[in-house]
Amino acid sequence: MKKLLKFLARNILIATVSTFISFFILLIIFFAIVGSIAQNQETFPSSAVLRVNLTMNLIDTPPTMDLAELIGQFSDEPPLLEVNIHDLIETINRAKTDRRIKALLIEGSFQPMNYGCSYPVLNELRLALEDFKESEKPIIAYSVNPQLRDLYVMSVADEFYLNKRGTIELYGLYAEHVFFANALNKYGIGVQTVRVGDYKSAVEPFTRTQLSPAAKEANQQLLDELWIQILGNLAQSRGLDPIELNKVVDRTPILLAEDALELGLCDEILDHVKLVEKLAEISEAKEDQGGFPSIWLSEYILEKDRFGTMRSGDGIAVVYAEGEIVGGYGRDHQAGAQKIVELLQEAKTSESIKGIVLRVNSPGGGATASKIIQDELLDIKAREIPLVVSMGGYAASGGYLISQSADKIFAQPHTITGSIGIFGLLLHFGEGAGKLGITFDETQTNENGDILSFSKPKTPAQLGMIQVFLDSFYQSWVEEIAEYREKSIEEVKDLAKGRVWSGYQALEVGLVDEMGGLLEAVDYAAELAGMEDYTIYDFPRKLTQDEAFADALGFNTSANLQNVKNPLLTKIENLYRSLKLKLEVFNDPVGAYALLPFQYE
């Protein structure tokens, strides 16, 4: 016994000492990072170029970061992997009046992931850059191989330089649909579906091998509408004819640097050495300095924000609902109903919050989870707190359900919204399990006790019961929209049926109220609250320095965005993550879903 006690005491002592040493080392690292922040801020040049590197995933929600990203913020070339649009717009607005900033340099290439880097968000960035031009400070863009998203933003620049080895690739928009029906059949997995809405095609990947004619028609019309807007904005920025540019896209989608220059998509072919010389002249660099004085966007954001410096004063809350809507808290890049409800509760009970903007970037998800969020939003309205919705890339299906009751809905021309419909997805694995030698037997007390069984298909009577539930949900949803949007039920039914609309189309048919971005929505909420000066509060808010450090070390749960350089590997990894997340979406307790079936590139 004495030996056992000595052994235990010795190991407890070792564990305690090890924990203390580890904690001490972490403190040293923490204060080194904090010191690096201070050092970076003290050494900012008095005349510099602000480097806006597009190598990021531009998202709606304030991001978390892992330890590598946290430390990388203070390296010579700090990576900036996830940035939220509110931060980026505020930063560009600040640079507009900052005497140290002599020019903006836009470089790099977007790394879209999940629902990041959507064209509505890119359009908000374009507008912020257009506003920056009023300062008469030049915006310079430089690229080797810009993709469509990069070109969409870079086209705003006063001077757009392309490397002589570079190309511009313009292919148009593309949406690829994956179908699993044959694979499910091969492994003996049966699928039963019920739905409401002729265009509600989110079940088709599990039941068909190609798009239905209705889904094909709707998707084609939507992509054509979005492409007209994107191409039109791009052509306008470059002073080109959109019709002629579209012909070029069809004829020569890959343009060499000389061809791009002749067409007018860039202003000059320039190697990096010449670019540095131009920037050195603009930034008034000393001859013996070498290169040009610059401030990285990540450093510039931190100088003002210090990760999440606490804000004060009366203001407007921006609550973010980004990703598929799921029950519970969800994961990062998912809109967990419980998480969003708690954020809304925190905002509505805060004495400082006088109005709420719900920023939606979601294709929908669980019908029950969407309703839970909607209940909380209705309580906000009942308290007479101004409620405004700002739609990002997607606000469709369940994403529209949580938007519909707002005092005003803002959308972007490229926003994908509508898709007012509902479906049930019911899988059964009995046949597939039988191929593995697994069999099932059952006992039950009532006739429909087996309705939740996953070993066999539902009976026609059970499918009828589920259909009645979905019909009731859909009818109730249509009636709610008719009330909130001040339309007749028949008018809403004509707009519904699972049909998807662009932001412009949604404005024309009355599903949204006005074209505008996040800041326009915030301004309107402040106007409803009778406020002229106000603070913007993000929910969830950005982490403070110590919280970010603890989160990065794993003391809190956070997402790790991997910076995969190889584009093919990035696509494969994103496809795997996307499939995993999509399967996790199907957790509605009654198996009912209001979900958009696709994304586009």
Residue pairs with C-beta under 8 A, 6 or more apart in sequence:
26 553
30 546
30 549
33 70
33 71
33 74
33 545
33 549
34 545
36 74
37 74
37 302
37 306
37 545
40 74
40 299
40 302
40 303
41 299
41 302
41 303
44 100
44 295
44 299
44 303
45 100
45 283
45 293
45 294
45 295
46 100
47 100
47 102
47 283
47 284
47 293
48 100
48 101
48 102
48 283
48 292
48 293
48 294
48 295
49 101
49 102
49 103
49 104
49 105
49 140
49 279
49 282
49 283
49 292
49 293
49 294
49 295
50 95
50 101
50 103
50 104
50 105
50 294
50 295
50 297
50 300
51 105
51 107
51 294
51 295
51 296
51 297
52 92
52 104
52 105
52 106
52 107
52 297
53 80
53 107
53 108
53 296
53 297
54 106
54 107
54 108
54 109
54 110
54 150
54 153
55 79
55 80
55 81
55 108
55 109
55 110
55 111
56 80
56 81
56 82
56 83
56 108
56 110
56 111
57 81
57 82
57 83
57 110
57 111
57 112
57 113
57 114
57 116
57 117
57 561
58 83
58 84
58 85
58 88
58 110
58 116
58 117
58 121
58 122
58 125
59 82
59 83
59 84
59 85
59 114
59 115
59 116
59 121
59 322
59 361
60 84
60 85
60 115
60 121
60 320
60 322
60 359
60 361
60 392
60 518
61 84
61 320
61 322
61 540
62 84
62 86
62 87
62 308
62 320
62 538
62 540
62 541
62 542
63 82
63 83
63 84
63 542
63 561
64 82
64 332
64 543
64 548
64 551
64 558
64 559
65 81
65 82
65 548
65 551
65 552
65 558
66 552
66 558
66 560
66 561
67 552
67 553
69 79
69 81
69 82
69 552
69 561
70 548
70 549
70 552
72 78
72 79
73 80
73 298
73 299
73 302
74 299
77 296
78 296
78 298
78 299
79 298
79 563
80 296
80 297
80 298
81 111
81 561
81 563
82 116
82 561
83 297
83 301
84 538
85 121
85 124
85 125
85 392
85 518
86 318
86 518
86 536
86 538
87 301
87 305
87 542
88 125
88 128
88 297
89 124
89 125
89 128
89 518
89 519
90 304
91 297
91 300
91 301
91 304
92 104
92 125
92 128
92 129
92 131
92 132
93 128
93 131
93 132
94 300
94 304
95 101
95 104
95 132
95 137
95 300
96 131
96 132
96 134
96 135
96 137
97 135
100 295
101 137
101 295
102 137
102 282
102 283
102 284
103 137
103 138
103 139
103 140
103 279
103 282
103 283
104 129
104 132
104 137
104 138
104 139
104 140
105 140
105 141
105 142
105 279
105 294
106 139
106 140
106 141
106 142
106 153
106 154
106 157
107 141
107 142
107 143
108 150
109 143
109 145
109 146
109 147
109 150
110 117
110 147
110 149
110 150
111 117
111 563
111 570
112 118
112 149
113 333
113 561
113 574
113 577
114 323
114 333
114 577
114 578
114 581
115 322
115 323
115 333
115 361
115 362
115 363
115 392
115 393
115 394
115 599
117 149
118 361
118 392
118 393
118 394
118 414
119 149
119 152
119 226
119 230
119 393
119 412
119 414
120 391
120 392
120 393
120 411
120 412
120 413
120 414
120 415
120 503
120 517
121 361
121 392
121 393
122 149
122 152
122 153
123 233
123 412
123 413
123 414
123 517
124 412
124 517
124 518
124 519
125 153
126 152
126 153
126 156
126 233
126 237
127 517
129 139
129 153
129 156
129 157
130 156
132 139
133 139
133 158
138 158
138 159
138 282
139 156
139 157
139 158
139 159
140 157
140 158
140 159
140 160
140 161
140 278
140 279
140 282
141 153
141 154
141 155
141 157
141 159
141 160
141 161
142 160
142 161
142 162
142 163
142 270
142 272
142 275
143 150
143 154
143 160
143 161
143 162
143 163
143 166
144 162
144 163
144 165
144 166
145 166
145 167
145 168
145 169
146 154
146 162
146 166
146 168
146 169
147 169
148 169
148 170
148 171
148 230
151 168
151 170
151 234
151 265
152 230
152 233
152 234
154 160
155 233
155 234
155 237
155 238
155 265
156 237
159 267
159 268
160 265
160 266
160 267
161 266
161 267
161 268
161 269
161 270
161 275
162 168
162 257
162 260
162 261
162 265
162 266
162 268
162 269
162 270
163 257
163 269
163 270
163 271
163 272
164 257
164 269
164 270
164 271
165 257
166 257
166 260
167 254
167 255
167 256
167 257
167 260
168 254
168 255
168 260
168 265
168 266
169 253
169 254
169 255
170 248
170 249
170 253
170 255
171 249
171 253
172 227
172 249
172 253
173 223
173 226
173 227
173 230
173 600
173 601
174 600
174 601
175 219
175 223
175 598
175 599
175 600
175 601
177 204
177 205
177 210
177 211
177 597
177 598
178 205
179 204
179 205
179 208
179 209
179 210
180 205
180 206
181 191
181 205
181 206
181 207
181 208
181 209
182 209
184 190
184 191
184 206
184 427
187 432
187 435
188 429
188 430
188 431
188 432
188 433
188 434
188 435
189 427
189 428
189 429
189 431
189 432
190 427
190 428
190 429
190 430
190 431
190 457
191 206
191 207
191 425
191 426
191 427
191 428
192 426
192 427
192 428
192 457
192 458
192 463
193 203
193 206
193 207
193 423
193 424
193 425
193 426
194 423
194 424
194 426
194 463
194 466
194 467
194 470
195 203
195 421
195 422
195 423
195 424
195 470
195 498
196 421
196 422
196 423
196 470
196 471
196 473
196 474
196 498
197 420
197 421
197 422
197 423
197 474
197 496
197 497
197 498
197 499
198 214
198 497
198 498
199 214
199 215
199 218
199 419
199 421
199 497
199 498
199 499
199 500
200 419
200 421
200 422
200 423
200 497
200 498
201 211
201 212
201 214
201 215
201 218
201 498
201 597
202 397
202 423
202 593
202 595
202 596
202 597
203 423
203 425
204 211
204 212
204 215
204 597
205 597
206 425
206 427
211 219
215 597
218 499
218 500
219 500
219 598
222 416
222 500
222 501
222 502
223 600
225 502
225 504
225 505
226 414
226 416
226 502
226 600
228 242
229 413
229 414
229 502
229 504
230 414
231 242
231 245
231 246
231 249
232 242
234 240
234 242
234 245
235 241
235 242
235 245
236 242
238 264
238 265
239 264
240 263
240 264
240 265
245 263
248 255
248 263
252 259
255 263
255 265
257 266
257 269
258 269
260 266
261 267
261 268
261 269
270 278
276 291
276 292
279 285
279 292
279 294
280 289
280 291
280 292
282 292
283 292
283 293
283 294
285 291
285 292
285 293
305 542
306 544
306 545
307 542
307 543
307 544
307 545
307 547
307 548
308 541
308 542
308 543
308 544
308 545
308 547
308 548
309 544
310 544
311 535
311 536
311 537
312 352
312 535
313 352
313 533
313 534
313 535
314 352
314 353
314 354
314 531
314 534
314 535
315 352
315 353
315 354
315 531
315 534
315 535
315 536
315 537
316 353
316 354
316 355
316 356
316 357
316 522
316 525
316 526
316 529
316 531
316 534
316 535
316 536
316 537
317 347
317 350
317 353
317 355
317 356
317 357
317 537
317 538
317 539
318 356
318 357
318 359
318 390
318 518
318 522
318 536
318 537
318 538
318 539
319 340
319 343
319 344
319 347
319 356
319 357
319 358
319 359
319 539
320 343
320 359
320 361
320 538
320 539
320 540
321 335
321 340
321 358
321 359
321 360
321 361
321 362
321 373
321 399
321 402
322 333
322 335
322 359
322 360
322 361
322 362
322 392
323 330
323 333
323 334
323 335
323 361
323 362
323 581
324 334
324 335
324 362
324 363
324 364
324 365
324 581
324 582
324 585
324 595
325 334
325 335
325 337
325 362
325 364
325 365
325 366
325 369
325 370
325 373
325 398
325 399
325 402
325 585
326 334
326 335
326 336
326 337
326 365
326 366
326 369
326 584
326 585
326 587
327 336
327 337
327 338
327 366
327 368
327 369
327 372
327 587
327 588
327 589
328 336
328 337
328 338
328 587
329 336
329 338
329 339
330 336
330 337
330 339
331 559
331 581
331 584
332 557
332 558
332 559
333 559
333 581
334 581
334 584
334 585
335 362
335 365
335 373
336 369
337 366
337 369
337 370
337 372
337 373
338 372
340 373
340 376
341 372
341 373
341 376
343 539
343 540
344 356
344 373
344 376
344 377
344 380
344 539
345 376
346 539
347 353
347 356
347 537
347 539
348 356
348 379
348 380
348 383
348 385
350 537
352 535
352 537
353 385
353 537
354 385
354 386
354 526
354 529
354 531
354 534
355 385
355 386
355 387
355 388
355 525
355 526
355 528
355 529
355 531
356 380
356 385
356 386
356 387
356 388
356 525
357 388
357 389
357 390
357 518
357 521
357 522
357 525
358 377
358 387
358 388
358 389
358 390
358 402
358 403
358 406
359 389
359 390
359 392
359 518
359 521
360 389
360 390
360 391
360 392
360 394
360 395
360 399
360 402
360 403
361 391
361 392
361 393
361 394
361 395
361 399
362 394
362 395
362 396
362 398
362 399
362 402
363 394
363 396
363 397
363 398
363 399
363 416
363 419
363 595
363 596
363 599
364 370
364 396
364 397
364 398
364 399
364 400
364 401
364 419
364 593
364 594
364 595
364 596
365 397
365 398
365 585
365 588
365 593
365 594
365 595
366 398
366 585
366 586
366 587
366 588
366 592
366 593
366 594
367 398
367 401
367 422
367 473
367 588
367 590
367 592
367 593
367 594
368 588
368 589
368 590
368 592
369 398
369 588
370 397
370 398
370 401
370 402
370 594
371 401
373 402
374 401
374 402
374 404
374 405
377 387
377 402
377 405
377 406
378 405
380 387
381 387
381 405
381 407
386 407
386 525
386 528
386 529
387 405
387 406
387 407
387 525
388 406
388 407
388 408
388 409
388 410
388 521
388 522
388 524
388 525
388 528
389 395
389 403
389 406
389 408
389 409
389 410
389 521
390 410
390 516
390 517
390 518
390 520
390 521
390 522
391 399
391 403
391 409
391 410
391 411
391 412
391 415
391 417
391 503
391 512
392 412
392 415
392 518
393 414
393 415
393 416
394 415
394 416
394 417
394 596
394 599
395 403
395 411
395 415
395 416
395 417
396 416
396 417
396 418
396 419
396 500
396 596
397 419
397 420
397 421
397 593
397 594
397 595
397 596
398 593
398 594
398 595
399 417
399 596
400 417
400 418
400 419
400 420
400 511
401 420
401 477
401 594
403 409
403 417
404 480
404 481
404 484
404 485
405 480
405 484
407 528
408 513
408 514
408 521
408 524
409 511
409 512
409 513
409 514
410 512
410 513
410 514
410 515
410 516
410 517
410 520
410 521
410 524
411 417
411 503
411 506
411 507
411 512
411 514
411 515
411 516
412 503
412 515
412 516
412 517
413 502
413 503
413 504
413 515
414 502
414 503
415 502
415 503
415 506
415 512
416 500
416 501
416 502
416 503
416 596
417 500
417 501
417 502
417 503
417 506
417 511
417 512
418 495
418 496
418 499
418 500
418 501
418 506
418 511
419 498
419 499
419 500
419 594
419 595
419 596
420 477
420 478
420 481
420 492
420 495
420 496
420 497
420 498
420 499
420 594
421 474
421 496
421 497
421 498
421 594
422 470
422 473
422 474
422 477
422 592
422 593
422 594
423 470
423 592
423 593
423 595
424 466
424 467
424 470
424 591
424 592
424 593
425 586
425 591
425 593
426 457
426 458
426 466
426 591
427 454
428 453
428 454
428 455
428 456
428 457
428 458
429 454
429 455
430 440
430 454
430 455
430 456
433 439
433 440
433 455
440 455
440 456
442 450
442 453
442 455
444 450
448 461
448 462
448 465
450 456
451 458
451 462
451 465
458 466
466 591
469 590
469 592
470 592
473 592
474 496
477 594
478 489
478 492
478 493
478 496
479 489
481 487
481 492
481 496
482 488
482 489
482 491
482 492
485 492
485 510
485 511
487 510
495 501
495 509
495 510
495 511
500 596
501 509
501 511
503 512
503 515
504 515
506 512
507 513
507 514
507 515
514 520
516 524
522 536
526 532
526 534
543 551
547 556
550 556
551 557
551 558
552 558
562 573
564 570
564 573
585 593
585 595
586 593
